[in-house]
């Protein structure tokens, strides 16, 4: 079975925003922090198992780590820095134990040496197109799937390139009015997907986008 490119737990507002307009050390998703008012910190970083009590939300969030051999993320998901990397010892938002435990490919115009952790996480900093980044990640994943970890701008690039096989959106019942839209410039993109919707008792709406077979690329 061909390895897939998957997006999990990507949170969006009712008006389509998935992040704020800026990132700082104090505000990792800028002024869109209200998006996470429904979640605890562990869900924000990804949960790889369904905890008791088992609910619709927890079960769907738990898919985050299943069958994943590598991740691709945008630079802002890794940290708030811009331009050349400063010599500040930054290792990502997650401290000494990033939750990935796989190779992670960070998209940046400023490549740098890999950053390795004892739990199996290795950050590779690459300047690459979505196609090339996915090729490298699939090679590193050893036959498992590749997770596109966000943020929304990087996921949008992969959607526009026709490279996303599965997309899990979590629609939060709030409006933001401004920020970074996930689907900006993606008119008609949903036509290539079968979309199922599940609403949980918490008020969250989960959209599961599965790319149709005739739309899939080898």
Buried (B, 14 or more C-beta within 10 A) or exposed (E): EEBBBBBBBBBBBEEBBBBBEBBEEEEBBBBBEBBBEBBEEEBBBBBBEBEEEEBBBBEBBBBBBEEBBBBBBBBBBBBBBEEEBEEEEBBBBBEEEBBBBBBBBBBBEEEEEEBEBEEEBBBBBBEBEBEEBBEBBBEBBEEBBBBBBBBBBBBBBBBBBBBBBBBBBBBBEBEBEEBBBBBEEEEEBBEBBEEEEEEBEEEBBBBBBBBEEEEEEE
